[in-house]
């Protein structure tokens, strides 16, 4: 499964970021192959449609799920409408920690 994890940096060892649209990075991780792509969130500096633009980016990359801590109502509705499930991680730690915790849910 190809998932997106919100992160403060570009690797699995980076700190997990709790805010979806304001995350500095989106980590795209394929759980079948272990392939990782880190994408800097360029929408962070914008004040308009941040969540909508972030969702468009995820949809363009064929993601099947999102792991984040908090997500706005508009972005959540757009993801749900696209059939992309949202997994909430309320813990702290690294991207790898968030991925591991949600995989066992």
Sine and cosine of phi, psi and omega as CSV:
sin_phi,cos_phi,sin_psi,cos_psi,sin_omega,cos_omega
0.00,0.00,0.65,-0.76,0.03,-1.00
-0.99,-0.11,0.90,-0.44,-0.06,-1.00
-0.88,-0.48,0.36,-0.93,0.10,-1.00
-0.90,-0.43,0.78,-0.62,0.06,-1.00
-0.89,-0.46,0.75,-0.66,0.03,-1.00
-0.97,0.24,0.70,-0.72,-0.15,-0.99
-0.59,-0.81,0.34,-0.94,0.08,-1.00
-1.00,-0.03,-0.19,0.98,0.01,-1.00
-0.52,-0.86,-0.05,-1.00,-0.18,-0.98
-1.00,-0.06,0.28,0.96,-0.05,-1.00
-0.69,-0.72,0.15,-0.99,0.06,-1.00
-0.91,0.43,-0.41,0.91,0.01,-1.00
-1.00,0.05,-0.07,1.00,0.04,-1.00
-0.93,0.36,0.41,-0.91,0.05,-1.00
-0.91,0.41,0.66,-0.75,0.08,-1.00
-0.93,0.37,0.65,-0.76,0.03,-1.00
-0.95,-0.30,0.80,-0.60,-0.06,-1.00
-0.98,0.19,-0.36,0.93,-0.07,-1.00
-0.99,-0.13,0.87,-0.49,-0.08,-1.00
-0.87,0.50,-0.94,0.35,-0.14,-0.99
-0.93,0.37,-0.42,0.91,-0.02,-1.00
-0.99,-0.10,0.12,0.99,0.01,-1.00
-0.90,0.43,0.74,-0.67,0.03,-1.00
-0.89,0.45,-0.51,0.86,0.00,-1.00
-0.69,-0.72,0.49,-0.87,0.22,-0.97
-0.92,-0.39,0.83,-0.56,0.06,-1.00
-0.99,-0.12,0.88,-0.47,0.07,-1.00
-0.99,-0.12,0.89,-0.46,-0.11,-0.99
-0.79,-0.61,0.79,-0.62,0.04,-1.00
-1.00,-0.09,0.92,-0.38,-0.07,-1.00
-0.94,0.35,-0.33,0.94,0.02,-1.00
-0.99,0.15,-0.65,0.76,-0.10,-1.00
-0.97,-0.25,-0.31,0.95,-0.06,-1.00
0.99,0.17,0.10,0.99,0.01,-1.00
-0.95,0.32,0.71,-0.71,-0.03,-1.00
-0.83,-0.56,0.71,-0.70,0.16,-0.99
-0.79,-0.61,0.78,-0.62,0.05,-1.00
-0.96,-0.27,0.78,-0.63,-0.01,-1.00
-0.86,-0.51,0.83,-0.55,0.07,-1.00
-0.94,0.35,0.72,-0.70,-0.01,-1.00
-0.99,0.12,0.99,-0.13,0.00,-1.00
-0.96,0.28,-0.20,0.98,-0.03,-1.00
-0.99,0.15,-0.19,0.98,-0.04,-1.00
-0.85,0.53,-0.53,0.85,-0.05,-1.00
-1.00,0.10,-0.10,1.00,-0.02,-1.00
-1.00,0.01,0.39,-0.92,0.08,-1.00
-0.95,-0.31,-0.08,1.00,-0.09,-1.00
-0.85,-0.53,0.72,-0.69,0.12,-0.99
0.80,0.60,0.62,0.79,-0.03,-1.00
-0.88,0.48,-0.78,0.63,-0.02,-1.00
-0.88,0.47,-0.68,0.73,0.00,-1.00
-0.88,0.47,-0.69,0.72,0.00,-1.00
-0.93,0.38,-0.61,0.79,0.04,-1.00
-0.90,0.44,-0.67,0.74,0.02,-1.00
-0.89,0.45,-0.67,0.74,0.05,-1.00
-0.84,0.54,-0.69,0.72,0.02,-1.00
-0.86,0.51,-0.69,0.72,0.00,-1.00
-0.91,0.41,-0.68,0.73,0.01,-1.00
-0.89,0.46,-0.62,0.78,0.00,-1.00
-0.91,0.42,-0.39,0.92,-0.03,-1.00
-0.99,-0.14,0.16,0.99,0.11,-0.99
0.91,0.42,0.58,0.81,-0.03,-1.00
-0.96,0.26,0.53,-0.85,-0.04,-1.00
-0.95,-0.32,-0.20,0.98,0.01,-1.00
-0.27,-0.96,0.38,-0.93,0.02,-1.00
-0.80,-0.60,0.69,-0.72,0.11,-0.99
-0.89,-0.46,0.88,-0.47,-0.01,-1.00
-0.52,-0.86,0.05,-1.00,0.01,-1.00
-0.98,-0.18,-0.69,0.72,-0.01,-1.00
-0.65,-0.76,0.58,-0.81,0.01,-1.00
-0.56,-0.83,0.66,-0.75,0.02,-1.00
-0.93,0.36,0.37,-0.93,-0.06,-1.00
-0.87,0.49,-0.69,0.72,-0.01,-1.00
-0.89,0.45,-0.73,0.68,0.00,-1.00
-0.90,0.44,-0.65,0.76,0.02,-1.00
-0.88,0.47,-0.69,0.73,0.02,-1.00
-0.89,0.45,-0.65,0.76,0.01,-1.00
-0.91,0.42,-0.66,0.75,0.04,-1.00
-0.91,0.42,-0.71,0.71,0.02,-1.00
-0.88,0.48,-0.66,0.75,0.04,-1.00
-0.89,0.45,-0.48,0.88,0.03,-1.00
-1.00,0.03,-0.01,1.00,0.01,-1.00
0.97,0.23,0.40,0.92,0.00,-1.00
-0.97,-0.23,0.93,-0.36,-0.01,-1.00
-0.93,0.37,0.50,-0.87,0.01,-1.00
-0.92,-0.40,0.81,-0.59,0.07,-1.00
-0.94,-0.35,0.83,-0.56,-0.02,-1.00
-1.00,-0.07,0.81,-0.58,0.08,-1.00
-0.93,-0.36,0.89,-0.46,-0.05,-1.00
-0.98,-0.20,0.01,1.00,0.00,-1.00
-0.99,0.14,-0.12,-0.99,0.06,-1.00
-0.87,-0.50,0.20,-0.98,0.05,-1.00
0.77,-0.64,-0.49,-0.87,-0.08,-1.00
-0.99,-0.12,0.13,-0.99,0.10,-0.99
-0.85,0.53,-0.68,0.74,0.01,-1.00
-0.87,0.50,-0.65,0.76,0.05,-1.00
-0.88,0.47,-0.71,0.71,0.00,-1.00
-0.90,0.44,-0.67,0.74,0.01,-1.00
-0.89,0.45,-0.71,0.70,0.00,-1.00
-0.91,0.42,-0.65,0.76,-0.03,-1.00
-0.93,0.38,-0.63,0.78,-0.03,-1.00
-0.98,0.18,-0.39,0.92,0.05,-1.00
-0.94,0.34,-0.40,0.92,-0.02,-1.00
-1.00,-0.09,-0.01,1.00,-0.01,-1.00
-0.95,0.32,0.00,0.00,0.00,0.00
